[in-house]
């Protein structure tokens, strides 16, 4: 028997997922909520504090509250805790806490939400303090045992030494005593200077790779429980439409089918012994939909609505410094351009899924979630059970990118279905078609950009008008009264810290015309920095061309007040060799933008064939994320941003016909594959005076750098995405 | 009813003939390392070896498979993740979320069997699986690394891990014939 996910010893609750090798074949057997009790494990392992459990063999188990979806947060957080704990990195293991545990212990582990590139920057302080506090307790326990002042002790790699008496012990030996000591005074905790880091800040190997190589990792879609049933779901293809009727008699006699279930007003599910039986029965189920008003909508009607917003009189004005409209009107040279970007699906490799089991007084779900506490709340609301009778077993995500955060639609559906099968676990899996047809899409928008230059080619005014759908209006309308929504202007802010615009203009105005649609929208890796990065950075290139200035030099001249923005721009230009000769037919484009508290810049090297085919040869990206916790994983996120961003730039589009999404699988929603992946070089320039995000920041400079390189190659600016719709020949 | 030789073991499975191999592997056999990603042979998450060739199991009905056909899944690729491809994947920290990596590894191992020293163009052509996390750059490097390490060890030890799946499959085929 081999344990592949072992998260016991949370002392309050317990769950084990194990694989059982039997009879030469590999059978997956899992048991949750069963097994050893607190009393049985307490003797073996010591919870020094909520973040650190030490085993007698000196293994340090570091608890992780945030979700791991490939972004490496699990390893990074463990590095930060281990750094302060002064333990032996080779003896570090991690375990995920559950939402129920966090709830029952008064949120001892804080926020579990993993989005907005906040996994590390949002918890680095308290997890490091947790590691430091555990170290203080372990040292104190040794000092007590030896009856020496704690200041006489030193520790390295989990070995505590008292030099004066030549004694040493290990964390495993003193952990039980340390666990009984009161928490140290918070004021006594001094965090290390990053200059002294030996575990954090290093390009250490991820802790979660091994079981991704041999098929043994259990994703939520792989969960198997005794007596489990499987469900396939179909939601009204038109957003906002309703379920009218279905003819279950037509499918009930099919193999394995147990029941046809109305899930909510707009969805129906077939429950069967296997998912394949459920899915094929669902395909055969006659369903009548009331498609509603949304069915009148199309990409064309939506585009017209957004276009109207570009010139509408009534608009939310965010920044208004000087008088941009007047300055541009009176400028020696005026530049204006309209840009557009489409709806995009997340298309995580693991389709949406959730397993739920409801019993008398107990609700449980097994789910890939970016926010286990939101999953817990959804389970509680949908089941009617109080929070303390609910539990969420979070499994590492087969991709998140923002899809598995706040909405929890898959949890609600699974619970709704499982309610019809008391005491029986039901696993709901969405087909890929369902996954693409019912996403919370990256919002569609257009932008009208205007600028004025004086006789010397100097920028005198800049006007940004974004017209498009609002994420806040969809999720939290209270945040968007009277068409105000700062979030849709992400990356253009005056305020430093999160998404500050890195350019000065004597007259500057930013506006947002909210134009919502019936299509659900939500955060998508990089969120609105993607669209706004395209608008601003492609337009700055157009303005630079109009001024007859090199785009790098033109930017530099506007960035005097923004040294960190300029820092990454300079770093990327140097690494890419900006201005140096390129092979014939290859052209460069540059971009810089800020999001998620980090500064990013990119240079793309691109060629365009006579037939108009784009080839991206090389991309160099620079990021200043403040603190670099694991440089190799930062590079991995930058590489991933290029792939995700390039898919969007080249192919990404969810178009709407008769109110529904046209692209429903990867043959129409194309993704960049290995043969199109450029060589990516990452330059990390951390200044260690702030904490920025890593997973999202760099994606917003990928598209504009490529688009600017295409414009350099063809002499014509690119103003809309995806490029597959743009004639470049 | 289907008779399938999966990872060297022949199993009789009560299942409709039109059921895709992917779902039989996952639901009846219970090997979940092979993933569902699209159901239309686009993404490659369901890749397995079929008589030594990499195939997309989501579009292969089990009814057409013979007991003599050799199917190898990620779980049967090697013992203890000892295949040079798996080792290279670990050495370069290729996986991010990991969901597509079973399929990527099955595609890479099939490529190396055909072309022990693949060029970048060979890798471009053979490695067509989708990875949304964007691990492509490391996949390319890891394929090259695996090729080099396999070339380095094959001469020393003919029974190097790279050959385990092939030998195992062969012996099972013999068993079926007998």
Interface residues (C-beta under 8 A of the other chain):
Chain A: X24 X25 X26 X27 X28 X69 X70 X71 X72 X205 X206 X208 X209 X210 X211 X212 X213 X214 X215 X216 X217 X218 X219 X221 X222 X224 X230 X255 X274 X275 X276 X347 X348 X349 X350 X351 X396 X397 X398 X399 X400 X401 X429 X431 X432 X632 X633 X636 X639 X640 X641 X642 X643 X644 X665 X666 X667 X671 X672 X673 X674 X675 X677 X679 X680
Chain B: X7 X8 X9 X11 X16 X19 X20 X23 X26 X27 X28 X29 X30 X31 X32 X33 X34 X35 X36 X37 X38 X39 X40 X42 X43 X45 X73 X74 X75 X77 X78 X80 X81 X86 X89 X90 X93 X94 X95 X96 X97 X98 X99 X100 X101 X102 X105 X123 X124 X125 X127 X128 X129 X130 X131 X132 X133 X134 X135 X136 X137 X138 X139 X140
